[in-house]
Amino acid sequence: MLDGTRAYLHAVSDNCSRRILGWTVAERLNQMNTCSVVQQAATCLGQSAAKVYMDSGVENLNKDVDKLIECGTLERVIALEDVTF
């Protein structure tokens, strides 16, 4: 931000249509923000199964997010961070 504060945008988008399925803006990077947007995305999808691509940050890999993924609507796929060619 112009005044030096930070804002973290968490978003889940559909990979094909690029439609935003869930989002939040917060002052801190934490797992509850991830849980919030994953829940929004699952609600938006209804009964449709979908893959959620995430990096391996602590906000994405934790027991709270694990519980949401275990419901079966969403499947977590960890995106590769270090890809060498």
PDB file of N, CA, C and O in Angstrom:
ATOM      1  N   MET A   1       0.838  -1.161   0.000  1.00  0.00           N
ATOM      2  CA  MET A   1       0.000   0.000   0.000  1.00  0.00           C
ATOM      3  C   MET A   1       0.900   1.248   0.000  1.00  0.00           C
ATOM      4  O   MET A   1       2.088   1.159   0.313  1.00  0.00           O
ATOM      5  N   LEU A   2       0.349   2.366  -0.339  1.00  0.00           N
ATOM      6  CA  LEU A   2       1.138   3.594  -0.379  1.00  0.00           C
ATOM      7  C   LEU A   2       1.691   3.993   0.978  1.00  0.00           C
ATOM      8  O   LEU A   2       2.760   4.596   1.059  1.00  0.00           O
ATOM      9  N   ASP A   3       0.970   3.661   2.050  1.00  0.00           N
ATOM     10  CA  ASP A   3       1.433   4.040   3.381  1.00  0.00           C
ATOM     11  C   ASP A   3       2.370   3.004   4.002  1.00  0.00           C
ATOM     12  O   ASP A   3       2.759   3.153   5.160  1.00  0.00           O
ATOM     13  N   GLY A   4       2.740   1.958   3.257  1.00  0.00           N
ATOM     14  CA  GLY A   4       3.673   0.954   3.743  1.00  0.00           C
ATOM     15  C   GLY A   4       3.035  -0.264   4.374  1.00  0.00           C
ATOM     16  O   GLY A   4       3.740  -1.230   4.667  1.00  0.00           O
ATOM     17  N   THR A   5       1.735  -0.261   4.595  1.00  0.00           N
ATOM     18  CA  THR A   5       1.085  -1.439   5.147  1.00  0.00           C
ATOM     19  C   THR A   5       0.981  -2.518   4.077  1.00  0.00           C
ATOM     20  O   THR A   5       1.007  -2.239   2.879  1.00  0.00           O
ATOM     21  N   ARG A   6       0.865  -3.732   4.537  1.00  0.00           N
ATOM     22  CA  ARG A   6       0.744  -4.863   3.611  1.00  0.00           C
ATOM     23  C   ARG A   6      -0.670  -5.411   3.633  1.00  0.00           C
ATOM     24  O   ARG A   6      -1.361  -5.364   4.651  1.00  0.00           O
ATOM     25  N   ALA A   7      -1.075  -5.920   2.512  1.00  0.00           N
ATOM     26  CA  ALA A   7      -2.363  -6.590   2.399  1.00  0.00           C
ATOM     27  C   ALA A   7      -2.130  -7.880   1.626  1.00  0.00           C
ATOM     28  O   ALA A   7      -1.413  -7.901   0.626  1.00  0.00           O
ATOM     29  N   TYR A   8      -2.741  -8.942   2.098  1.00  0.00           N
ATOM     30  CA  TYR A   8      -2.582 -10.244   1.469  1.00  0.00           C
ATOM     31  C   TYR A   8      -3.907 -10.660   0.839  1.00  0.00           C
ATOM     32  O   TYR A   8      -4.936 -10.739   1.510  1.00  0.00           O
ATOM     33  N   LEU A   9      -3.860 -10.919  -0.443  1.00  0.00           N
ATOM     34  CA  LEU A   9      -5.021 -11.370  -1.188  1.00  0.00           C
ATOM     35  C   LEU A   9      -4.944 -12.882  -1.321  1.00  0.00           C
ATOM     36  O   LEU A   9      -3.980 -13.417  -1.867  1.00  0.00           O
ATOM     37  N   HIS A  10      -5.953 -13.560  -0.825  1.00  0.00           N
ATOM     38  CA  HIS A  10      -6.096 -15.003  -1.001  1.00  0.00           C
ATOM     39  C   HIS A  10      -7.252 -15.182  -1.972  1.00  0.00           C
ATOM     40  O   HIS A  10      -8.325 -14.611  -1.778  1.00  0.00           O
ATOM     41  N   ALA A  11      -7.035 -15.972  -3.014  1.00  0.00           N
ATOM     42  CA  ALA A  11      -8.101 -16.181  -3.985  1.00  0.00           C
ATOM     43  C   ALA A  11      -8.034 -17.595  -4.538  1.00  0.00           C
ATOM     44  O   ALA A  11      -6.962 -18.191  -4.649  1.00  0.00           O
ATOM     45  N   VAL A  12      -9.199 -18.116  -4.879  1.00  0.00           N
ATOM     46  CA  VAL A  12      -9.311 -19.389  -5.585  1.00  0.00           C
ATOM     47  C   VAL A  12     -10.038 -19.077  -6.879  1.00  0.00           C
ATOM     48  O   VAL A  12     -11.139 -18.527  -6.873  1.00  0.00           O
ATOM     49  N   SER A  13      -9.404 -19.437  -7.993  1.00  0.00           N
ATOM     50  CA  SER A  13     -10.043 -19.197  -9.289  1.00  0.00           C
ATOM     51  C   SER A  13     -10.173 -20.507 -10.050  1.00  0.00           C
ATOM     52  O   SER A  13      -9.385 -21.434  -9.861  1.00  0.00           O
ATOM     53  N   ASP A  14     -11.178 -20.568 -10.909  1.00  0.00           N
ATOM     54  CA  ASP A  14     -11.365 -21.709 -11.782  1.00  0.00           C
ATOM     55  C   ASP A  14     -10.277 -21.654 -12.842  1.00  0.00           C
ATOM     56  O   ASP A  14     -10.083 -20.621 -13.482  1.00  0.00           O
ATOM     57  N   ASN A  15      -9.569 -22.754 -13.029  1.00  0.00           N
ATOM     58  CA  ASN A  15      -8.430 -22.767 -13.942  1.00  0.00           C
ATOM     59  C   ASN A  15      -8.842 -22.603 -15.400  1.00  0.00           C
ATOM     60  O   ASN A  15      -8.063 -22.083 -16.199  1.00  0.00           O
ATOM     61  N   CYS A  16     -10.034 -23.030 -15.760  1.00  0.00           N
ATOM     62  CA  CYS A  16     -10.476 -22.921 -17.157  1.00  0.00           C
ATOM     63  C   CYS A  16     -11.135 -21.577 -17.444  1.00  0.00           C
ATOM     64  O   CYS A  16     -10.741 -20.870 -18.372  1.00  0.00           O
ATOM     65  N   SER A  17     -12.135 -21.229 -16.648  1.00  0.00           N
ATOM     66  CA  SER A  17     -12.885 -20.005 -16.917  1.00  0.00           C
ATOM     67  C   SER A  17     -12.257 -18.766 -16.286  1.00  0.00           C
ATOM     68  O   SER A  17     -12.589 -17.641 -16.657  1.00  0.00           O
ATOM     69  N   ARG A  18     -11.345 -18.974 -15.328  1.00  0.00           N
ATOM     70  CA  ARG A  18     -10.706 -17.897 -14.549  1.00  0.00           C
ATOM     71  C   ARG A  18     -11.689 -17.171 -13.633  1.00  0.00           C
ATOM     72  O   ARG A  18     -11.380 -16.103 -13.107  1.00  0.00           O
ATOM     73  N   ARG A  19     -12.857 -17.746 -13.448  1.00  0.00           N
ATOM     74  CA  ARG A  19     -13.839 -17.175 -12.534  1.00  0.00           C
ATOM     75  C   ARG A  19     -13.334 -17.292 -11.103  1.00  0.00           C
ATOM     76  O   ARG A  19     -12.818 -18.341 -10.718  1.00  0.00           O
ATOM     77  N   ILE A  20     -13.474 -16.235 -10.310  1.00  0.00           N
ATOM     78  CA  ILE A  20     -13.077 -16.248  -8.914  1.00  0.00           C
ATOM     79  C   ILE A  20     -14.146 -16.997  -8.122  1.00  0.00           C
ATOM     80  O   ILE A  20     -15.318 -16.620  -8.140  1.00  0.00           O
ATOM     81  N   LEU A  21     -13.735 -18.063  -7.425  1.00  0.00           N
ATOM     82  CA  LEU A  21     -14.661 -18.886  -6.655  1.00  0.00           C
ATOM     83  C   LEU A  21     -14.698 -18.483  -5.185  1.00  0.00           C
ATOM     84  O   LEU A  21     -15.661 -18.787  -4.481  1.00  0.00           O
ATOM     85  N   GLY A  22     -13.667 -17.808  -4.725  1.00  0.00           N
ATOM     86  CA  GLY A  22     -13.604 -17.346  -3.340  1.00  0.00           C
ATOM     87  C   GLY A  22     -12.421 -16.418  -3.167  1.00  0.00           C
ATOM     88  O   GLY A  22     -11.396 -16.590  -3.827  1.00  0.00           O
ATOM     89  N   TRP A  23     -12.545 -15.433  -2.287  1.00  0.00           N
ATOM     90  CA  TRP A  23     -11.439 -14.502  -2.065  1.00  0.00           C
ATOM     91  C   TRP A  23     -11.578 -13.812  -0.718  1.00  0.00           C
ATOM     92  O   TRP A  23     -12.662 -13.747  -0.138  1.00  0.00           O
ATOM     93  N   THR A  24     -10.456 -13.300  -0.237  1.00  0.00           N
ATOM     94  CA  THR A  24     -10.421 -12.469   0.958  1.00  0.00           C
ATOM     95  C   THR A  24      -9.147 -11.629   0.933  1.00  0.00           C
ATOM     96  O   THR A  24      -8.152 -12.027   0.329  1.00  0.00           O
ATOM     97  N   VAL A  25      -9.175 -10.493   1.576  1.00  0.00           N
ATOM     98  CA  VAL A  25      -7.999  -9.641   1.754  1.00  0.00           C
ATOM     99  C   VAL A  25      -7.787  -9.500   3.253  1.00  0.00           C
ATOM    100  O   VAL A  25      -8.728  -9.230   4.000  1.00  0.00           O
ATOM    101  N   ALA A  26      -6.536  -9.685   3.691  1.00  0.00           N
ATOM    102  CA  ALA A  26      -6.246  -9.647   5.117  1.00  0.00           C
ATOM    103  C   ALA A  26      -4.928  -8.935   5.395  1.00  0.00           C
ATOM    104  O   ALA A  26      -4.097  -8.750   4.506  1.00  0.00           O
ATOM    105  N   GLU A  27      -4.762  -8.546   6.643  1.00  0.00           N
ATOM    106  CA  GLU A  27      -3.523  -7.889   7.067  1.00  0.00           C
ATOM    107  C   GLU A  27      -2.399  -8.885   7.296  1.00  0.00           C
ATOM    108  O   GLU A  27      -1.226  -8.510   7.265  1.00  0.00           O
ATOM    109  N   ARG A  28      -2.737 -10.148   7.524  1.00  0.00           N
ATOM    110  CA  ARG A  28      -1.738 -11.180   7.813  1.00  0.00           C
ATOM    111  C   ARG A  28      -1.937 -12.392   6.909  1.00  0.00           C
ATOM    112  O   ARG A  28      -3.043 -12.686   6.454  1.00  0.00           O
ATOM    113  N   LEU A  29      -0.837 -13.076   6.668  1.00  0.00           N
ATOM    114  CA  LEU A  29      -0.852 -14.310   5.906  1.00  0.00           C
ATOM    115  C   LEU A  29      -1.032 -15.447   6.907  1.00  0.00           C
ATOM    116  O   LEU A  29      -0.129 -15.711   7.701  1.00  0.00           O
ATOM    117  N   ASN A  30      -2.186 -16.128   6.887  1.00  0.00           N
ATOM    118  CA  ASN A  30      -2.389 -17.222   7.827  1.00  0.00           C
ATOM    119  C   ASN A  30      -3.344 -18.260   7.265  1.00  0.00           C
ATOM    120  O   ASN A  30      -4.004 -18.052   6.247  1.00  0.00           O
ATOM    121  N   GLN A  31      -3.393 -19.393   7.972  1.00  0.00           N
ATOM    122  CA  GLN A  31      -4.187 -20.532   7.503  1.00  0.00           C
ATOM    123  C   GLN A  31      -5.681 -20.282   7.521  1.00  0.00           C
ATOM    124  O   GLN A  31      -6.404 -20.875   6.720  1.00  0.00           O
ATOM    125  N   MET A  32      -6.164 -19.436   8.394  1.00  0.00           N
ATOM    126  CA  MET A  32      -7.609 -19.186   8.441  1.00  0.00           C
ATOM    127  C   MET A  32      -8.087 -18.460   7.187  1.00  0.00           C
ATOM    128  O   MET A  32      -9.225 -18.651   6.760  1.00  0.00           O
ATOM    129  N   ASN A  33      -7.236 -17.636   6.598  1.00  0.00           N
ATOM    130  CA  ASN A  33      -7.597 -16.990   5.337  1.00  0.00           C
ATOM    131  C   ASN A  33      -7.721 -18.028   4.228  1.00  0.00           C
ATOM    132  O   ASN A  33      -8.637 -17.968   3.408  1.00  0.00           O
ATOM    133  N   THR A  34      -6.792 -18.981   4.213  1.00  0.00           N
ATOM    134  CA  THR A  34      -6.865 -20.056   3.227  1.00  0.00           C
ATOM    135  C   THR A  34      -8.141 -20.865   3.424  1.00  0.00           C
ATOM    136  O   THR A  34      -8.839 -21.180   2.460  1.00  0.00           O
ATOM    137  N   CYS A  35      -8.443 -21.199   4.677  1.00  0.00           N
ATOM    138  CA  CYS A  35      -9.666 -21.960   4.969  1.00  0.00           C
ATOM    139  C   CYS A  35     -10.905 -21.214   4.483  1.00  0.00           C
ATOM    140  O   CYS A  35     -11.822 -21.818   3.929  1.00  0.00           O
ATOM    141  N   SER A  36     -10.926 -19.922   4.689  1.00  0.00           N
ATOM    142  CA  SER A  36     -12.076 -19.114   4.294  1.00  0.00           C
ATOM    143  C   SER A  36     -12.313 -19.176   2.784  1.00  0.00           C
ATOM    144  O   SER A  36     -13.442 -19.394   2.343  1.00  0.00           O
ATOM    145  N   VAL A  37     -11.260 -18.988   1.994  1.00  0.00           N
ATOM    146  CA  VAL A  37     -11.454 -18.989   0.541  1.00  0.00           C
ATOM    147  C   VAL A  37     -11.702 -20.388   0.000  1.00  0.00           C
ATOM    148  O   VAL A  37     -12.421 -20.548  -0.986  1.00  0.00           O
ATOM    149  N   VAL A  38     -11.119 -21.403   0.627  1.00  0.00           N
ATOM    150  CA  VAL A  38     -11.383 -22.776   0.190  1.00  0.00           C
ATOM    151  C   VAL A  38     -12.841 -23.133   0.476  1.00  0.00           C
ATOM    152  O   VAL A  38     -13.487 -23.791  -0.340  1.00  0.00           O
ATOM    153  N   GLN A  39     -13.362 -22.706   1.624  1.00  0.00           N
ATOM    154  CA  GLN A  39     -14.769 -22.943   1.933  1.00  0.00           C
ATOM    155  C   GLN A  39     -15.677 -22.217   0.947  1.00  0.00           C
ATOM    156  O   GLN A  39     -16.678 -22.775   0.497  1.00  0.00           O
ATOM    157  N   GLN A  40     -15.333 -20.972   0.610  1.00  0.00           N
ATOM    158  CA  GLN A  40     -16.125 -20.228  -0.373  1.00  0.00           C
ATOM    159  C   GLN A  40     -16.138 -20.957  -1.709  1.00  0.00           C
ATOM    160  O   GLN A  40     -17.183 -21.067  -2.350  1.00  0.00           O
ATOM    161  N   ALA A  41     -14.975 -21.458  -2.130  1.00  0.00           N
ATOM    162  CA  ALA A  41     -14.875 -22.153  -3.415  1.00  0.00           C
ATOM    163  C   ALA A  41     -15.694 -23.439  -3.392  1.00  0.00           C
ATOM    164  O   ALA A  41     -16.391 -23.752  -4.357  1.00  0.00           O
ATOM    165  N   ALA A  42     -15.609 -24.184  -2.294  1.00  0.00           N
ATOM    166  CA  ALA A  42     -16.374 -25.429  -2.188  1.00  0.00           C
ATOM    167  C   ALA A  42     -17.867 -25.149  -2.237  1.00  0.00           C
ATOM    168  O   ALA A  42     -18.611 -25.890  -2.880  1.00  0.00           O
ATOM    169  N   THR A  43     -18.318 -24.094  -1.570  1.00  0.00           N
ATOM    170  CA  THR A  43     -19.734 -23.714  -1.594  1.00  0.00           C
ATOM    171  C   THR A  43     -20.156 -23.317  -3.006  1.00  0.00           C
ATOM    172  O   THR A  43     -21.238 -23.681  -3.465  1.00  0.00           O
ATOM    173  N   CYS A  44     -19.296 -22.571  -3.687  1.00  0.00           N
ATOM    174  CA  CYS A  44     -19.587 -22.127  -5.051  1.00  0.00           C
ATOM    175  C   CYS A  44     -19.692 -23.323  -6.003  1.00  0.00           C
ATOM    176  O   CYS A  44     -20.515 -23.326  -6.918  1.00  0.00           O
ATOM    177  N   LEU A  45     -18.854 -24.330  -5.780  1.00  0.00           N
ATOM    178  CA  LEU A  45     -18.857 -25.505  -6.657  1.00  0.00           C
ATOM    179  C   LEU A  45     -20.013 -26.451  -6.383  1.00  0.00           C
ATOM    180  O   LEU A  45     -20.402 -27.232  -7.250  1.00  0.00           O
ATOM    181  N   GLY A  46     -20.562 -26.381  -5.177  1.00  0.00           N
ATOM    182  CA  GLY A  46     -21.639 -27.299  -4.821  1.00  0.00           C
ATOM    183  C   GLY A  46     -21.120 -28.715  -4.732  1.00  0.00           C
ATOM    184  O   GLY A  46     -20.192 -28.984  -3.969  1.00  0.00           O
ATOM    185  N   GLN A  47     -21.694 -29.619  -5.489  1.00  0.00           N
ATOM    186  CA  GLN A  47     -21.303 -31.031  -5.445  1.00  0.00           C
ATOM    187  C   GLN A  47     -20.205 -31.381  -6.452  1.00  0.00           C
ATOM    188  O   GLN A  47     -19.765 -32.530  -6.499  1.00  0.00           O
ATOM    189  N   SER A  48     -19.766 -30.438  -7.239  1.00  0.00           N
ATOM    190  CA  SER A  48     -18.739 -30.719  -8.240  1.00  0.00           C
ATOM    191  C   SER A  48     -17.387 -30.942  -7.571  1.00  0.00           C
ATOM    192  O   SER A  48     -16.997 -30.186  -6.681  1.00  0.00           O
ATOM    193  N   ALA A  49     -16.684 -31.965  -7.994  1.00  0.00           N
ATOM    194  CA  ALA A  49     -15.334 -32.219  -7.487  1.00  0.00           C
ATOM    195  C   ALA A  49     -14.357 -31.362  -8.273  1.00  0.00           C
ATOM    196  O   ALA A  49     -14.535 -31.147  -9.472  1.00  0.00           O
ATOM    197  N   ALA A  50     -13.326 -30.874  -7.599  1.00  0.00           N
ATOM    198  CA  ALA A  50     -12.356 -30.013  -8.256  1.00  0.00           C
ATOM    199  C   ALA A  50     -10.991 -30.171  -7.619  1.00  0.00           C
ATOM    200  O   ALA A  50     -10.883 -30.581  -6.463  1.00  0.00           O
ATOM    201  N   LYS A  51      -9.954 -29.849  -8.363  1.00  0.00           N
ATOM    202  CA  LYS A  51      -8.598 -29.835  -7.843  1.00  0.00           C
ATOM    203  C   LYS A  51      -8.245 -28.415  -7.434  1.00  0.00           C
ATOM    204  O   LYS A  51      -8.593 -27.458  -8.124  1.00  0.00           O
ATOM    205  N   VAL A  52      -7.552 -28.282  -6.310  1.00  0.00           N
ATOM    206  CA  VAL A  52      -7.078 -26.987  -5.846  1.00  0.00           C
ATOM    207  C   VAL A  52      -5.552 -27.014  -5.901  1.00  0.00           C
ATOM    208  O   VAL A  52      -4.915 -27.804  -5.204  1.00  0.00           O
ATOM    209  N   TYR A  53      -4.973 -26.154  -6.728  1.00  0.00           N
ATOM    210  CA  TYR A  53      -3.524 -26.082  -6.852  1.00  0.00           C
ATOM    211  C   TYR A  53      -3.009 -25.055  -5.853  1.00  0.00           C
ATOM    212  O   TYR A  53      -3.448 -23.905  -5.860  1.00  0.00           O
ATOM    213  N   MET A  54      -2.075 -25.467  -4.991  1.00  0.00           N
ATOM    214  CA  MET A  54      -1.528 -24.608  -3.943  1.00  0.00           C
ATOM    215  C   MET A  54      -0.014 -24.712  -3.943  1.00  0.00           C
ATOM    216  O   MET A  54       0.551 -25.713  -4.383  1.00  0.00           O
ATOM    217  N   ASP A  55       0.642 -23.662  -3.442  1.00  0.00           N
ATOM    218  CA  ASP A  55       2.063 -23.808  -3.183  1.00  0.00           C
ATOM    219  C   ASP A  55       2.226 -24.469  -1.819  1.00  0.00           C
ATOM    220  O   ASP A  55       1.235 -24.765  -1.152  1.00  0.00           O
ATOM    221  N   SER A  56       3.450 -24.698  -1.407  1.00  0.00           N
ATOM    222  CA  SER A  56       3.679 -25.445  -0.174  1.00  0.00           C
ATOM    223  C   SER A  56       3.892 -24.536   1.037  1.00  0.00           C
ATOM    224  O   SER A  56       4.582 -24.919   1.981  1.00  0.00           O
ATOM    225  N   GLY A  57       3.316 -23.359   1.018  1.00  0.00           N
ATOM    226  CA  GLY A  57       3.423 -22.448   2.159  1.00  0.00           C
ATOM    227  C   GLY A  57       2.650 -22.970   3.361  1.00  0.00           C
ATOM    228  O   GLY A  57       1.711 -23.753   3.223  1.00  0.00           O
ATOM    229  N   VAL A  58       3.065 -22.519   4.544  1.00  0.00           N
ATOM    230  CA  VAL A  58       2.429 -23.000   5.779  1.00  0.00           C
ATOM    231  C   VAL A  58       0.954 -22.619   5.853  1.00  0.00           C
ATOM    232  O   VAL A  58       0.184 -23.279   6.551  1.00  0.00           O
ATOM    233  N   GLU A  59       0.550 -21.574   5.150  1.00  0.00           N
ATOM    234  CA  GLU A  59      -0.863 -21.197   5.159  1.00  0.00           C
ATOM    235  C   GLU A  59      -1.714 -22.191   4.378  1.00  0.00           C
ATOM    236  O   GLU A  59      -2.931 -22.237   4.556  1.00  0.00           O
ATOM    237  N   ASN A  60      -1.082 -22.993   3.507  1.00  0.00           N
ATOM    238  CA  ASN A  60      -1.798 -23.977   2.689  1.00  0.00           C
ATOM    239  C   ASN A  60      -1.655 -25.404   3.189  1.00  0.00           C
ATOM    240  O   ASN A  60      -2.530 -26.234   2.940  1.00  0.00           O
ATOM    241  N   LEU A  61      -0.585 -25.699   3.879  1.00  0.00           N
ATOM    242  CA  LEU A  61      -0.322 -27.054   4.361  1.00  0.00           C
ATOM    243  C   LEU A  61      -0.416 -27.076   5.877  1.00  0.00           C
ATOM    244  O   LEU A  61       0.575 -26.856   6.573  1.00  0.00           O
ATOM    245  N   ASN A  62      -1.608 -27.341   6.381  1.00  0.00           N
ATOM    246  CA  ASN A  62      -1.837 -27.385   7.817  1.00  0.00           C
ATOM    247  C   ASN A  62      -3.096 -28.199   8.088  1.00  0.00           C
ATOM    248  O   ASN A  62      -3.853 -28.515   7.171  1.00  0.00           O
ATOM    249  N   LYS A  63      -3.310 -28.534   9.357  1.00  0.00           N
ATOM    250  CA  LYS A  63      -4.430 -29.428   9.681  1.00  0.00           C
ATOM    251  C   LYS A  63      -5.791 -28.806   9.425  1.00  0.00           C
ATOM    252  O   LYS A  63      -6.740 -29.533   9.133  1.00  0.00           O
ATOM    253  N   ASP A  64      -5.927 -27.474   9.525  1.00  0.00           N
ATOM    254  CA  ASP A  64      -7.218 -26.834   9.259  1.00  0.00           C
ATOM    255  C   ASP A  64      -7.600 -26.955   7.785  1.00  0.00           C
ATOM    256  O   ASP A  64      -8.744 -27.272   7.458  1.00  0.00           O
ATOM    257  N   VAL A  65      -6.649 -26.704   6.913  1.00  0.00           N
ATOM    258  CA  VAL A  65      -6.909 -26.849   5.472  1.00  0.00           C
ATOM    259  C   VAL A  65      -7.080 -28.329   5.121  1.00  0.00           C
ATOM    260  O   VAL A  65      -7.899 -28.671   4.267  1.00  0.00           O
ATOM    261  N   ASP A  66      -6.307 -29.215   5.779  1.00  0.00           N
ATOM    262  CA  ASP A  66      -6.447 -30.655   5.548  1.00  0.00           C
ATOM    263  C   ASP A  66      -7.880 -31.111   5.792  1.00  0.00           C
ATOM    264  O   ASP A  66      -8.418 -31.900   5.016  1.00  0.00           O
ATOM    265  N   LYS A  67      -8.501 -30.625   6.857  1.00  0.00           N
ATOM    266  CA  LYS A  67      -9.877 -31.007   7.183  1.00  0.00           C
ATOM    267  C   LYS A  67     -10.846 -30.604   6.076  1.00  0.00           C
ATOM    268  O   LYS A  67     -11.769 -31.350   5.751  1.00  0.00           O
ATOM    269  N   LEU A  68     -10.632 -29.424   5.501  1.00  0.00           N
ATOM    270  CA  LEU A  68     -11.500 -28.979   4.405  1.00  0.00           C
ATOM    271  C   LEU A  68     -11.325 -29.849   3.162  1.00  0.00           C
ATOM    272  O   LEU A  68     -12.296 -30.176   2.480  1.00  0.00           O
ATOM    273  N   ILE A  69     -10.094 -30.213   2.879  1.00  0.00           N
ATOM    274  CA  ILE A  69      -9.813 -31.032   1.708  1.00  0.00           C
ATOM    275  C   ILE A  69     -10.394 -32.431   1.882  1.00  0.00           C
ATOM    276  O   ILE A  69     -10.852 -33.038   0.914  1.00  0.00           O
ATOM    277  N   GLU A  70     -10.377 -32.946   3.114  1.00  0.00           N
ATOM    278  CA  GLU A  70     -10.862 -34.298   3.385  1.00  0.00           C
ATOM    279  C   GLU A  70     -12.362 -34.464   3.150  1.00  0.00           C
ATOM    280  O   GLU A  70     -12.848 -35.592   3.065  1.00  0.00           O
ATOM    281  N   CYS A  71     -13.104 -33.359   3.045  1.00  0.00           N
ATOM    282  CA  CYS A  71     -14.551 -33.473   2.816  1.00  0.00           C
ATOM    283  C   CYS A  71     -14.852 -34.111   1.465  1.00  0.00           C
ATOM    284  O   CYS A  71     -15.963 -34.594   1.246  1.00  0.00           O
ATOM    285  N   GLY A  72     -13.874 -34.118   0.553  1.00  0.00           N
ATOM    286  CA  GLY A  72     -14.034 -34.823  -0.709  1.00  0.00           C
ATOM    287  C   GLY A  72     -14.435 -33.967  -1.896  1.00  0.00           C
ATOM    288  O   GLY A  72     -14.336 -34.426  -3.034  1.00  0.00           O
ATOM    289  N   THR A  73     -14.883 -32.739  -1.672  1.00  0.00           N
ATOM    290  CA  THR A  73     -15.268 -31.881  -2.785  1.00  0.00           C
ATOM    291  C   THR A  73     -14.038 -31.370  -3.519  1.00  0.00           C
ATOM    292  O   THR A  73     -14.050 -31.228  -4.741  1.00  0.00           O
ATOM    293  N   LEU A  74     -12.968 -31.093  -2.763  1.00  0.00           N
ATOM    294  CA  LEU A  74     -11.753 -30.530  -3.341  1.00  0.00           C
ATOM    295  C   LEU A  74     -10.584 -31.496  -3.178  1.00  0.00           C
ATOM    296  O   LEU A  74     -10.474 -32.193  -2.168  1.00  0.00           O
ATOM    297  N   GLU A  75      -9.727 -31.527  -4.172  1.00  0.00           N
ATOM    298  CA  GLU A  75      -8.506 -32.316  -4.118  1.00  0.00           C
ATOM    299  C   GLU A  75      -7.324 -31.354  -4.183  1.00  0.00           C
ATOM    300  O   GLU A  75      -7.235 -30.546  -5.108  1.00  0.00           O
ATOM    301  N   ARG A  76      -6.423 -31.432  -3.217  1.00  0.00           N
ATOM    302  CA  ARG A  76      -5.257 -30.528  -3.188  1.00  0.00           C
ATOM    303  C   ARG A  76      -4.144 -31.096  -4.067  1.00  0.00           C
ATOM    304  O   ARG A  76      -3.821 -32.282  -4.001  1.00  0.00           O
ATOM    305  N   VAL A  77      -3.568 -30.222  -4.889  1.00  0.00           N
ATOM    306  CA  VAL A  77      -2.393 -30.550  -5.691  1.00  0.00           C
ATOM    307  C   VAL A  77      -1.337 -29.513  -5.357  1.00  0.00           C
ATOM    308  O   VAL A  77      -1.570 -28.313  -5.504  1.00  0.00           O
ATOM    309  N   ILE A  78      -0.187 -29.967  -4.912  1.00  0.00           N
ATOM    310  CA  ILE A  78       0.888 -29.042  -4.538  1.00  0.00           C
ATOM    311  C   ILE A  78       1.659 -28.662  -5.802  1.00  0.00           C
ATOM    312  O   ILE A  78       2.199 -29.521  -6.500  1.00  0.00           O
ATOM    313  N   ALA A  79       1.698 -27.376  -6.076  1.00  0.00           N
ATOM    314  CA  ALA A  79       2.420 -26.852  -7.233  1.00  0.00           C
ATOM    315  C   ALA A  79       3.918 -26.917  -6.961  1.00  0.00           C
ATOM    316  O   ALA A  79       4.360 -26.672  -5.838  1.00  0.00           O
ATOM    317  N   LEU A  80       4.691 -27.244  -7.976  1.00  0.00           N
ATOM    318  CA  LEU A  80       6.132 -27.291  -7.823  1.00  0.00           C
ATOM    319  C   LEU A  80       6.691 -25.882  -7.743  1.00  0.00           C
ATOM    320  O   LEU A  80       6.339 -25.013  -8.540  1.00  0.00           O
ATOM    321  N   GLU A  81       7.575 -25.664  -6.762  1.00  0.00           N
ATOM    322  CA  GLU A  81       8.182 -24.336  -6.616  1.00  0.00           C
ATOM    323  C   GLU A  81       9.502 -24.240  -7.362  1.00  0.00           C
ATOM    324  O   GLU A  81       9.777 -23.231  -8.011  1.00  0.00           O
ATOM    325  N   ASP A  82      10.320 -25.278  -7.276  1.00  0.00           N
ATOM    326  CA  ASP A  82      11.626 -25.260  -7.917  1.00  0.00           C
ATOM    327  C   ASP A  82      11.625 -26.218  -9.104  1.00  0.00           C
ATOM    328  O   ASP A  82      11.830 -27.422  -8.952  1.00  0.00           O
ATOM    329  N   VAL A  83      11.395 -25.671 -10.258  1.00  0.00           N
ATOM    330  CA  VAL A  83      11.401 -26.481 -11.464  1.00  0.00           C
ATOM    331  C   VAL A  83      12.660 -26.133 -12.232  1.00  0.00           C
ATOM    332  O   VAL A  83      12.863 -24.979 -12.610  1.00  0.00           O
ATOM    333  N   THR A  84      13.512 -27.131 -12.464  1.00  0.00           N
ATOM    334  CA  THR A  84      14.729 -26.897 -13.229  1.00  0.00           C
ATOM    335  C   THR A  84      14.615 -27.581 -14.585  1.00  0.00           C
ATOM    336  O   THR A  84      14.058 -28.673 -14.700  1.00  0.00           O
ATOM    337  N   PHE A  85      15.129 -26.949 -15.566  1.00  0.00           N
ATOM    338  CA  PHE A  85      15.087 -27.488 -16.926  1.00  0.00           C
ATOM    339  C   PHE A  85      16.457 -27.860 -17.388  1.00  0.00           C
ATOM    340  O   PHE A  85      16.622 -28.333 -18.513  1.00  0.00           O
TER     341      PHE A  85
END
